[in-house]
């Protein structure tokens, strides 16, 4: 059975970013966590985050922008 909950470090590994950036995403309210000793994110919440933010620039989670499309 696949894990239901991911720690911040595991979330960072899945998103291929660092732990500090995952905390920024959490603080911006983009990924909801629960605290069971340490912060944990549900798999479904992480999947929802990825679907809702596809095509967006999240470099600054407090100022999200649409990615520019390449014009041919």
Secondary structure, DSSP 4 states (H G I P E B T S, - for coil): ---SEEEHHHHHHHHTS-HHHHHHHHHTTSS--EESSSEEEEHHHHHHHHHHTTTEE-SSTTS-EEPPPPP-
